[in-house]
Amino acid sequence: MKVLIKNGRLLDPATGRDEMGDVAIAAGRIVSLGKVSPDFHANRSIDASGLIVAPGLVDLAARLREPGHEHEGMLESEMAAAVAGGVTSLVCPPDTDPPLDEPGLVEMLKFRARNLNQAHLYPLGALTRNLAGEVLTEMAELTEAGCVGFSQADVALADTLVMQRALQYASTFGYSVWLRPQDSYLGKGVAASGALATRLGLAGVPVIAETIALHTIFELMRATGARVHLCRLSSAAGIELVRRAKAEGLPVTCDVSVNQLHLTDMDIGYFNAAMRLTPPLRQQRDRDALRAALADGTVDALVSDHTPVDEDAKNLPFAEAEPGATGLELLLSLALRWGADSGLPLARTLA
């Protein structure tokens, strides 16, 4: 099958390409950009006049709900949502049921995704067995099965000795560890600590739940030399700590959720359970700091934090509602909105 996309604005942030031209595709691969040879005979032509032709998005945080949570989302539906939103590659965390702590589970998930022939799937393996925070998984076997890194998902790793051993092992073999910085005890609330949580009587999650965890992670990185990716930062104070760690030369990267980029705790309104998210929505100063950090490069990636939740699990009192929201189909449009608000060139926004 040969496809010719004609007369589009070709935009590639990785190479700096920004020009009018054509794209020739054969057997699912791009064979020519810009000026296409007249010898290329397409089975299908697409007129992209007035449109932008750009690489697909990579989403580093998308829960696909399989295995174990099929009542909240199926692999088929979530992959379809991804490609509908322009996401062609996505990373899924290991907090399935059972968790992705065995090579067979990872191979099964990748096999199913490959047969759907939609977005490319890159699973994260569980850092500890059953995400229990006690015994490390067989990282080498999980890597062979297709895992691109290792994570506890949203399950905080309270035992610093286990975390140290995990980072030592990962550093030795060159694996990356993905952690969401949150203290397991301070982070038990349901909304960001502040005036709104106090007024509504909701248990709060203070900023120090994030910053204490970050200090611990950075100290262990210094001791082990491990590469760490920080998932879904939520506070201005956390961003500042990451900025200092990068200036120090620590091998750390980070991302923020598109939810935290556009919403604040005020959007909770009067117990709107749709705004029950993890991490919780914080104050406007935190949102503004996240937006600025993404623009200046301190934050490395913007993620959808796609977390399908069953309707019945949301139709509960705020504190009892399951956290999460869908986001795959909104990632591109909300990223473009952030770029426009920030006055950034389109190529920088898509990067």
C-alpha positions as CSV (number, residue, x, y, z in Angstrom):
1,M,0.0,0.0,0.0
2,K,1.4,3.4,-1.0
3,V,0.0,6.6,0.3
4,L,0.8,10.2,-0.8
5,I,0.0,13.1,1.5
6,K,0.1,16.2,-0.6
7,N,0.4,20.0,-0.1
8,G,0.7,19.9,3.7
9,R,2.8,22.0,6.1
10,L,5.5,19.5,7.1
11,L,6.4,20.2,10.7
12,D,9.1,18.1,12.5
13,P,10.3,19.5,15.8
14,A,13.2,17.0,16.0
15,T,14.8,18.1,12.8
16,G,13.5,21.7,12.7
17,R,11.7,21.0,9.4
18,D,8.9,23.5,8.7
19,E,8.0,23.7,5.0
20,M,5.3,23.0,2.5
21,G,5.6,19.7,0.8
22,D,4.5,16.1,0.4
23,V,4.9,12.8,2.3
24,A,5.3,9.5,0.5
25,I,4.5,6.4,2.5
26,A,5.1,2.8,1.4
27,A,4.4,-0.3,3.4
28,G,3.7,1.8,6.5
29,R,7.0,3.7,6.3
30,I,7.9,7.2,5.2
31,V,10.1,6.9,2.1
32,S,10.2,10.6,1.1
33,L,9.6,14.0,2.5
34,G,9.2,17.4,0.8
35,K,9.6,16.8,-2.9
36,V,8.4,13.3,-3.9
37,S,9.7,11.6,-7.0
38,P,7.3,11.5,-10.0
39,D,8.1,7.7,-10.1
40,F,6.2,7.2,-6.8
41,H,2.7,5.9,-7.7
42,A,0.3,6.0,-4.8
43,N,-2.7,3.8,-4.2
44,R,-4.2,6.6,-2.2
45,S,-3.7,10.3,-2.2
46,I,-4.7,12.7,0.6
47,D,-4.9,16.4,0.1
48,A,-3.5,18.2,3.2
49,S,-3.9,21.7,1.9
50,G,-4.3,24.0,4.9
51,L,-3.3,21.2,7.3
52,I,-0.3,20.4,9.3
53,V,1.5,17.1,8.9
54,A,3.6,16.2,12.0
55,P,4.9,13.2,13.8
56,G,2.6,11.4,16.1
57,L,2.6,12.2,19.8
58,V,4.3,10.1,22.5
59,D,2.4,9.9,25.7
60,L,4.4,8.7,28.7
61,A,1.4,8.1,31.0
62,A,-1.6,6.2,29.7
63,R,-3.5,3.5,31.7
64,L,-5.0,1.0,29.3
65,R,-6.9,-0.9,32.0
66,E,-5.9,-4.4,30.8
67,P,-5.5,-6.8,32.4
68,G,-7.9,-6.7,35.3
69,H,-9.9,-3.5,34.9
70,E,-11.7,-4.2,31.6
71,H,-14.9,-2.7,33.1
72,E,-13.2,0.7,33.0
73,G,-11.6,0.4,29.6
74,M,-10.5,-2.2,27.0
75,L,-7.3,-2.2,25.1
76,E,-9.1,-1.8,21.8
77,S,-11.0,1.3,23.0
78,E,-8.0,3.0,24.6
79,M,-5.8,2.4,21.6
80,A,-8.5,3.7,19.3
81,A,-8.7,6.8,21.6
82,A,-4.9,7.2,21.3
83,V,-4.8,7.3,17.5
84,A,-7.9,9.5,17.4
85,G,-6.0,12.0,19.5
86,G,-2.8,11.8,17.4
87,V,-0.9,9.7,19.9
88,T,1.0,7.0,18.1
89,S,3.3,5.8,20.9
90,L,2.4,5.4,24.6
91,V,3.8,4.1,27.8
92,C,1.6,2.3,30.2
93,P,2.3,1.9,34.0
94,P,2.4,-1.5,35.7
95,D,-0.6,-1.1,38.0
96,T,-2.8,-3.6,36.2
97,D,-4.4,-6.6,37.9
98,P,-2.3,-8.5,38.2
99,P,0.6,-6.0,38.0
100,L,3.1,-6.2,35.2
101,D,5.7,-8.1,37.3
102,E,6.0,-11.3,35.2
103,P,7.4,-11.5,31.7
104,G,4.4,-13.5,30.4
105,L,2.0,-10.6,31.3
106,V,4.2,-8.1,29.4
107,E,4.5,-10.3,26.4
108,M,0.7,-10.9,26.3
109,L,0.0,-7.2,26.5
110,K,2.5,-6.3,23.8
111,F,1.1,-9.2,21.6
112,R,-2.4,-7.9,21.9
113,A,-1.4,-4.3,21.2
114,R,0.7,-5.3,18.2
115,N,-2.3,-7.3,16.7
116,L,-4.5,-4.2,17.0
117,N,-2.0,-2.4,14.6
118,Q,-2.7,1.0,16.1
119,A,-0.4,2.9,18.5
120,H,2.9,1.5,19.6
121,L,2.9,0.2,23.2
122,Y,5.8,0.5,25.6
123,P,5.0,-1.1,29.0
124,L,6.7,-0.2,32.3
125,G,7.5,-3.2,34.5
126,A,6.7,-3.3,38.2
127,L,9.7,-2.3,40.3
128,T,8.7,-4.7,43.1
129,R,6.6,-7.9,43.1
130,N,2.9,-7.2,43.1
131,L,3.9,-3.5,43.7
132,A,4.1,-4.4,47.4
133,G,7.4,-2.5,47.9
134,E,9.2,-5.5,49.4
135,V,10.9,-7.7,46.9
136,L,12.4,-6.5,43.6
137,T,11.2,-8.0,40.3
138,E,13.3,-9.8,37.8
139,M,14.2,-6.6,35.8
140,A,16.4,-8.4,33.3
141,E,13.6,-10.8,32.3
142,L,11.0,-8.0,32.2
143,T,13.3,-6.0,29.9
144,E,13.7,-8.9,27.6
145,A,9.9,-9.2,27.5
146,G,9.6,-5.5,26.3
147,C,9.6,-3.3,29.4
148,V,11.2,0.1,28.8
149,G,11.6,1.0,32.5
150,F,10.4,0.1,36.0
151,S,7.9,1.9,38.2
152,Q,5.7,1.6,41.3
153,A,3.0,3.5,39.4
154,D,1.0,5.4,42.1
155,V,2.0,3.0,44.9
156,A,4.5,4.9,47.0
157,L,7.7,3.0,47.9
158,A,7.9,3.7,51.6
159,D,10.9,1.5,52.4
160,T,14.0,3.5,51.4
161,L,16.2,0.4,51.7
162,V,14.2,-1.3,49.0
163,M,14.3,1.9,46.9
164,Q,18.1,2.0,47.3
165,R,18.5,-1.6,46.2
166,A,16.2,-1.0,43.3
167,L,18.2,2.1,42.1
168,Q,21.5,0.3,42.6
169,Y,20.3,-2.7,40.5
170,A,18.9,-0.4,37.8
171,S,22.1,1.7,37.7
172,T,24.2,-1.4,37.4
173,F,22.4,-2.6,34.3
174,G,21.4,0.7,32.8
175,Y,17.6,0.5,33.5
176,S,15.6,3.7,34.1
177,V,13.3,4.0,37.1
178,W,10.1,5.9,36.9
179,L,8.8,7.3,40.2
180,R,5.9,9.6,41.2
181,P,7.3,11.6,44.2
182,Q,4.8,11.4,47.0
183,D,5.4,10.5,50.7
184,S,3.2,7.5,51.5
185,Y,1.9,9.0,54.8
186,L,1.6,12.6,54.0
187,G,0.0,11.8,50.6
188,K,-3.1,10.0,52.0
189,G,-5.5,13.0,51.4
190,V,-7.9,13.6,48.5
191,A,-7.3,17.2,47.7
192,A,-4.4,19.7,47.8
193,S,-3.9,21.3,51.2
194,G,-5.2,24.8,51.2
195,A,-8.2,27.1,51.7
196,L,-10.5,25.1,49.5
197,A,-9.8,21.8,51.0
198,T,-10.3,23.3,54.5
199,R,-13.5,24.9,53.5
200,L,-14.9,21.7,52.0
201,G,-13.6,19.6,54.9
202,L,-11.5,17.4,52.6
203,A,-8.3,15.7,53.8
204,G,-5.4,17.6,52.3
205,V,-2.2,16.5,50.6
206,P,0.5,19.1,51.5
207,V,3.2,20.2,49.0
208,I,5.8,18.6,51.4
209,A,4.4,15.2,50.4
210,E,6.0,15.8,47.1
211,T,9.2,17.7,48.2
212,I,10.1,15.2,50.9
213,A,9.9,12.4,48.4
214,L,12.0,14.4,45.9
215,H,14.7,15.0,48.5
216,T,14.8,11.2,49.2
217,I,15.0,10.3,45.6
218,F,17.7,12.8,44.8
219,E,19.9,11.6,47.7
220,L,19.5,8.0,46.5
221,M,20.3,9.0,43.0
222,R,23.5,10.6,44.3
223,A,24.4,7.4,46.1
224,T,23.6,5.0,43.2
225,G,24.0,7.0,40.0
226,A,20.6,5.7,38.8
227,R,18.6,7.4,36.0
228,V,15.2,8.4,37.3
229,H,12.2,9.8,35.5
230,L,9.8,11.7,37.8
231,C,6.1,11.3,36.9
232,R,3.4,14.0,37.1
233,L,4.9,16.7,39.3
234,S,2.3,19.0,40.8
235,S,3.9,21.8,42.8
236,A,6.0,24.9,42.3
237,A,8.3,23.8,45.1
238,G,8.8,20.4,43.4
239,I,9.7,22.0,40.1
240,E,12.3,24.2,41.8
241,L,14.0,21.1,43.4
242,V,14.1,19.4,40.0
243,R,15.6,22.5,38.4
244,R,18.4,22.4,41.0
245,A,18.9,18.7,40.6
246,K,19.3,19.2,36.8
247,A,21.8,22.0,37.4
248,E,23.7,19.7,39.7
249,G,24.0,17.2,36.8
250,L,21.8,14.4,38.2
251,P,20.4,12.2,35.5
252,V,16.8,13.1,36.1
253,T,13.9,13.9,33.7
254,C,10.3,14.7,34.6
255,D,6.8,15.2,33.2
256,V,3.6,16.9,34.2
257,S,0.0,16.1,33.5
258,V,-2.1,18.1,31.1
259,N,-4.7,18.3,33.9
260,Q,-2.3,20.2,36.2
261,L,-1.4,22.5,33.3
262,H,-4.9,23.8,32.9
263,L,-6.8,23.2,36.1
264,T,-6.5,24.2,39.8
265,D,-8.1,23.2,43.0
266,M,-10.7,25.9,42.5
267,D,-12.1,23.7,39.7
268,I,-13.3,21.2,42.3
269,G,-16.1,23.7,43.0
270,Y,-18.6,22.1,45.2
271,F,-17.3,18.5,45.5
272,N,-17.0,17.9,41.7
273,A,-15.8,14.3,41.7
274,A,-14.7,14.6,38.1
275,M,-11.8,16.7,39.5
276,R,-10.7,14.0,41.9
277,L,-7.3,13.4,40.4
278,T,-3.9,12.0,41.4
279,P,-1.8,14.0,42.1
280,P,-4.4,16.5,43.3
281,L,-5.0,19.8,41.6
282,R,-3.1,22.5,43.4
283,Q,-3.3,26.3,43.6
284,Q,-2.9,28.7,40.7
285,R,0.7,29.6,41.6
286,D,1.6,25.9,41.2
287,R,-0.2,25.7,37.9
288,D,1.6,28.8,36.6
289,A,5.0,27.3,37.8
290,L,4.3,24.1,35.9
291,R,3.4,26.0,32.7
292,A,6.5,28.1,32.9
293,A,8.7,25.1,33.6
294,L,7.4,23.2,30.6
295,A,8.1,26.3,28.4
296,D,11.6,26.7,29.7
297,G,12.5,23.0,29.4
298,T,12.8,22.2,33.1
299,V,9.9,19.8,32.5
300,D,10.7,17.4,29.8
301,A,7.3,16.1,28.7
302,L,3.6,16.7,28.9
303,V,1.4,13.6,29.5
304,S,-2.3,12.9,29.3
305,D,-2.4,10.8,32.6
306,H,-5.1,8.9,30.8
307,T,-7.0,7.0,33.5
308,P,-10.4,5.7,32.5
309,V,-12.8,5.4,35.5
310,D,-16.1,3.6,35.7
311,E,-19.0,6.0,35.9
312,D,-20.3,4.4,39.1
313,A,-16.9,5.0,40.7
314,K,-17.2,8.7,40.0
315,N,-20.8,9.1,41.1
316,L,-19.8,9.0,44.7
317,P,-18.9,11.6,47.4
318,F,-15.7,13.4,46.4
319,A,-13.5,11.6,49.0
320,E,-14.8,8.2,48.0
321,A,-14.7,8.7,44.2
322,E,-12.0,6.9,42.3
323,P,-9.3,9.4,41.1
324,G,-8.7,9.7,37.4
325,A,-9.9,11.1,34.1
326,T,-9.6,10.2,30.4
327,G,-7.1,12.3,28.4
328,L,-5.7,10.6,25.3
329,E,-8.0,12.4,22.9
330,L,-7.5,15.7,24.6
331,L,-3.7,15.7,24.9
332,L,-3.0,17.4,21.5
333,S,-5.7,20.0,21.7
334,L,-4.8,21.0,25.3
335,A,-1.1,21.1,24.4
336,L,-1.8,23.4,21.5
337,R,-3.9,25.6,23.9
338,W,-1.0,25.8,26.3
339,G,1.4,26.7,23.5
340,A,-0.9,29.5,22.3
341,D,-1.4,30.8,25.8
342,S,2.4,30.8,26.3
343,G,3.1,32.4,22.9
344,L,5.3,29.5,21.8
345,P,6.0,28.5,18.1
346,L,4.0,25.5,17.0
347,A,7.2,23.4,16.6
348,R,8.2,24.1,20.2
349,T,4.7,23.2,21.5
350,L,4.7,19.9,19.7
351,A,8.2,19.0,20.8
